[in-house]
Structures are given as C-alpha cells and as structure tokens.
Amino acid sequence: MIEMTQELAEQLGKAALAKAAELKRPMSVSVVDESGRLVFFSRMDGAGFFTFDTSRAKAMAAASFKRSTMEITKNKDLNPLLWYSLPSVVPAQALPSPGGLPIKKDGHVIGAIGLGGGSPEEDHECALAAMATVGK
C-alpha cells in the first residue's frame, strides 16, 4: 500500500533544502515511496551534478533497509560482505552513506528522504530537519 503523497514529499524536500540554505550548502534532495520510486526531487542552484544520484541512492537505502543511513554506516562492519557486494547486486541504487532517513507512518515505512551535497553530518542534519517538520 503506497501512502507517500506528493504533498508530503514536497513538504519534506522543501524543509530539508531550507536547512541546507541555512547551512549555506547547495544540496539536492530526493524523496521516494516505500518501494523506492521517486516522488519528489529538487536541486539547489550550485549543487554538484552527482548530488541527484547520491540523494536518491541514500533515500533508496533508507527505504530498503528501513533505517537511517547514518545507522547503516556505523554498523557496516557487522556484515562487510553485504556492503562489498551491494554495488554489484544493485548498482547505483543504494548508497549506505549518511543523509538518508526512512519516513514512517503508524509504525511502518512509507518512504525515505535522502540528501546529497554537504558533508555526511550536514546531509544527515538536513534530513533530520525535514522529519522534524512532520513529527515522524
């Protein structure tokens, strides 16, 4: 059941980019539904051209693994074979790097948001700022 709406995705994306503007870091944001289909994307002026790909891949990882990509990054050493194999199994689809958060409703994942263009901490901070606007 797809519950991610364009309205919610846009609200989250705009909130994330507002935080990026506050940090003075040009970024891109992607919001995907629970199946990883892109619902919203926006790129700030001056954001790098790979930031679309990295923001989407972070959102995909967060949606797929149903957890923050910050958490995934911190725990990657628990299953190194998975992380070494991931690029060959799903090339350019999932990036377990900070900046992606699952979006939950009533306890289940309905999508995810991903940011690219800042430092790992800045990307994560912008994703958190977006989630704060909707109260998880």
BALOBA-1460 file (C-alpha; in Angstrom, 3 decimals):
// residues 136
<rec num="1" residu="m" x="0.000" y="0.000" z="0.000"/>
<rec num="2" residu="i" x="1.594" y="3.261" z="-1.126"/>
<rec num="3" residu="e" x="0.992" y="6.048" z="1.391"/>
<rec num="4" residu="m" x="3.635" y="8.586" z="0.359"/>
<rec num="5" residu="t" x="1.909" y="11.560" z="-1.190"/>
<rec num="6" residu="q" x="3.379" y="14.204" z="-3.445"/>
<rec num="7" residu="e" x="2.290" y="16.827" z="-0.923"/>
<rec num="8" residu="l" x="4.171" y="15.167" z="1.954"/>
<rec num="9" residu="a" x="7.222" y="14.506" z="-0.210"/>
<rec num="10" residu="e" x="7.359" y="18.133" z="-1.321"/>
<rec num="11" residu="q" x="6.914" y="19.391" z="2.261"/>
<rec num="12" residu="l" x="9.818" y="17.222" z="3.431"/>
<rec num="13" residu="g" x="12.013" y="18.176" z="0.490"/>
<rec num="14" residu="k" x="11.460" y="21.889" z="0.937"/>
<rec num="15" residu="a" x="12.160" y="21.691" z="4.665"/>
<rec num="16" residu="a" x="15.423" y="19.841" z="4.016"/>
<rec num="17" residu="l" x="16.535" y="22.413" z="1.467"/>
<rec num="18" residu="a" x="15.626" y="25.255" z="3.805"/>
<rec num="19" residu="k" x="18.049" y="23.764" z="6.323"/>
<rec num="20" residu="a" x="20.675" y="23.363" z="3.574"/>
<rec num="21" residu="a" x="20.245" y="27.051" z="2.684"/>
<rec num="22" residu="e" x="20.658" y="27.961" z="6.355"/>
<rec num="23" residu="l" x="23.925" y="25.966" z="6.346"/>
<rec num="24" residu="k" x="24.904" y="27.681" z="3.076"/>
<rec num="25" residu="r" x="25.452" y="24.270" z="1.428"/>
<rec num="26" residu="p" x="23.923" y="23.709" z="-2.017"/>
<rec num="27" residu="m" x="22.311" y="20.266" z="-1.951"/>
<rec num="28" residu="s" x="19.902" y="18.004" z="-3.726"/>
<rec num="29" residu="v" x="17.043" y="16.179" z="-2.048"/>
<rec num="30" residu="s" x="15.148" y="13.078" z="-3.119"/>
<rec num="31" residu="v" x="12.040" y="11.594" z="-1.538"/>
<rec num="32" residu="v" x="10.993" y="8.073" z="-2.519"/>
<rec num="33" residu="d" x="7.986" y="5.965" z="-1.642"/>
<rec num="34" residu="e" x="8.186" y="2.647" z="0.222"/>
<rec num="35" residu="s" x="9.179" y="0.852" z="-2.986"/>
<rec num="36" residu="g" x="11.934" y="3.312" z="-3.820"/>
<rec num="37" residu="r" x="10.073" y="5.137" z="-6.596"/>
<rec num="38" residu="l" x="10.999" y="8.800" z="-6.821"/>
<rec num="39" residu="v" x="8.165" y="11.079" z="-5.670"/>
<rec num="40" residu="f" x="9.993" y="14.394" z="-5.256"/>
<rec num="41" residu="f" x="13.370" y="15.762" z="-6.268"/>
<rec num="42" residu="s" x="14.905" y="19.214" z="-6.105"/>
<rec num="43" residu="r" x="18.407" y="20.528" z="-6.686"/>
<rec num="44" residu="m" x="19.599" y="23.849" z="-5.287"/>
<rec num="45" residu="d" x="21.492" y="26.231" z="-7.518"/>
<rec num="46" residu="g" x="25.171" y="25.373" z="-7.314"/>
<rec num="47" residu="a" x="24.694" y="21.785" z="-6.112"/>
<rec num="48" residu="g" x="27.063" y="19.279" z="-7.664"/>
<rec num="49" residu="f" x="25.843" y="17.262" z="-10.614"/>
<rec num="50" residu="f" x="26.210" y="13.904" z="-8.809"/>
<rec num="51" residu="t" x="24.073" y="15.102" z="-5.912"/>
<rec num="52" residu="f" x="20.910" y="13.906" z="-7.658"/>
<rec num="53" residu="d" x="22.287" y="10.381" z="-7.807"/>
<rec num="54" residu="t" x="23.641" y="10.366" z="-4.265"/>
<rec num="55" residu="s" x="20.489" y="11.847" z="-2.716"/>
<rec num="56" residu="r" x="18.295" y="9.290" z="-4.469"/>
<rec num="57" residu="a" x="20.578" y="6.373" z="-3.591"/>
<rec num="58" residu="k" x="20.594" y="7.410" z="0.079"/>
<rec num="59" residu="a" x="16.792" y="7.582" z="0.085"/>
<rec num="60" residu="m" x="16.664" y="4.171" z="-1.588"/>
<rec num="61" residu="a" x="18.984" y="2.662" z="1.042"/>
<rec num="62" residu="a" x="16.948" y="4.146" z="3.907"/>
<rec num="63" residu="a" x="13.674" y="2.869" z="2.409"/>
<rec num="64" residu="s" x="15.051" y="-0.567" z="1.614"/>
<rec num="65" residu="f" x="16.808" y="-1.201" z="4.914"/>
<rec num="66" residu="k" x="14.161" y="0.695" z="6.903"/>
<rec num="67" residu="r" x="16.756" y="2.601" z="8.900"/>
<rec num="68" residu="s" x="18.865" y="5.719" z="8.864"/>
<rec num="69" residu="t" x="21.844" y="5.578" z="6.551"/>
<rec num="70" residu="m" x="23.841" y="7.053" z="9.450"/>
<rec num="71" residu="e" x="22.978" y="3.919" z="11.439"/>
<rec num="72" residu="i" x="23.798" y="1.718" z="8.446"/>
<rec num="73" residu="t" x="27.180" y="3.421" z="8.069"/>
<rec num="74" residu="k" x="28.012" y="2.971" z="11.750"/>
<rec num="75" residu="n" x="27.116" y="-0.745" z="11.628"/>
<rec num="76" residu="k" x="28.528" y="-1.666" z="8.213"/>
<rec num="77" residu="d" x="31.417" y="-3.593" z="9.761"/>
<rec num="78" residu="l" x="28.961" y="-6.105" z="11.254"/>
<rec num="79" residu="n" x="28.327" y="-7.521" z="7.764"/>
<rec num="80" residu="p" x="31.154" y="-6.425" z="5.457"/>
<rec num="81" residu="l" x="30.302" y="-8.964" z="2.755"/>
<rec num="82" residu="l" x="26.906" y="-7.329" z="2.239"/>
<rec num="83" residu="w" x="28.417" y="-3.872" z="1.809"/>
<rec num="84" residu="y" x="31.175" y="-5.075" z="-0.512"/>
<rec num="85" residu="s" x="28.599" y="-6.966" z="-2.617"/>
<rec num="86" residu="l" x="25.871" y="-4.308" z="-2.688"/>
<rec num="87" residu="p" x="27.274" y="-2.286" z="-5.639"/>
<rec num="88" residu="s" x="27.322" y="-5.339" z="-7.883"/>
<rec num="89" residu="v" x="23.866" y="-6.521" z="-6.829"/>
<rec num="90" residu="v" x="22.080" y="-3.168" z="-7.068"/>
<rec num="91" residu="p" x="24.422" y="-0.868" z="-8.984"/>
<rec num="92" residu="a" x="23.758" y="2.840" z="-8.369"/>
<rec num="93" residu="q" x="20.603" y="2.052" z="-6.411"/>
<rec num="94" residu="a" x="21.554" y="2.173" z="-2.724"/>
<rec num="95" residu="l" x="24.181" y="4.283" z="-1.009"/>
<rec num="96" residu="p" x="24.679" y="3.499" z="2.679"/>
<rec num="97" residu="s" x="26.155" y="6.907" z="3.469"/>
<rec num="98" residu="p" x="24.780" y="9.443" z="5.976"/>
<rec num="99" residu="g" x="21.967" y="11.639" z="4.689"/>
<rec num="100" residu="g" x="19.075" y="9.195" z="4.316"/>
<rec num="101" residu="l" x="16.179" y="8.606" z="6.708"/>
<rec num="102" residu="p" x="13.139" y="6.361" z="6.466"/>
<rec num="103" residu="i" x="9.767" y="8.106" z="6.685"/>
<rec num="104" residu="k" x="7.364" y="6.280" z="8.965"/>
<rec num="105" residu="k" x="3.631" y="6.458" z="9.462"/>
<rec num="106" residu="d" x="1.828" y="4.447" z="12.132"/>
<rec num="107" residu="g" x="4.991" y="2.459" z="12.755"/>
<rec num="108" residu="h" x="5.759" y="1.376" z="9.204"/>
<rec num="109" residu="v" x="7.962" y="2.824" z="6.491"/>
<rec num="110" residu="i" x="6.102" y="4.733" z="3.779"/>
<rec num="111" residu="g" x="9.194" y="6.119" z="2.070"/>
<rec num="112" residu="a" x="12.511" y="7.825" z="2.677"/>
<rec num="113" residu="i" x="14.375" y="11.078" z="2.184"/>
<rec num="114" residu="g" x="17.963" y="11.460" z="1.037"/>
<rec num="115" residu="l" x="20.283" y="14.473" z="0.798"/>
<rec num="116" residu="g" x="23.486" y="14.927" z="-1.134"/>
<rec num="117" residu="g" x="25.911" y="17.804" z="-1.433"/>
<rec num="118" residu="g" x="27.080" y="18.529" z="2.079"/>
<rec num="119" residu="s" x="29.308" y="16.696" z="4.494"/>
<rec num="120" residu="p" x="27.855" y="13.438" z="5.846"/>
<rec num="121" residu="e" x="26.837" y="15.268" z="9.025"/>
<rec num="122" residu="e" x="25.244" y="18.162" z="7.097"/>
<rec num="123" residu="d" x="23.288" y="15.789" z="4.851"/>
<rec num="124" residu="h" x="22.025" y="13.929" z="7.921"/>
<rec num="125" residu="e" x="21.193" y="17.206" z="9.708"/>
<rec num="126" residu="c" x="19.069" y="18.367" z="6.746"/>
<rec num="127" residu="a" x="17.207" y="15.059" z="6.661"/>
<rec num="128" residu="l" x="16.512" y="15.356" z="10.399"/>
<rec num="129" residu="a" x="15.275" y="18.929" z="9.918"/>
<rec num="130" residu="a" x="12.824" y="17.725" z="7.288"/>
<rec num="131" residu="m" x="11.497" y="14.969" z="9.553"/>
<rec num="132" residu="a" x="11.046" y="17.449" z="12.410"/>
<rec num="133" residu="t" x="8.523" y="19.379" z="10.312"/>
<rec num="134" residu="v" x="6.148" y="16.420" z="10.136"/>
<rec num="135" residu="g" x="6.731" y="14.870" z="13.555"/>
<rec num="136" residu="k" x="7.692" y="11.383" z="12.299"/>
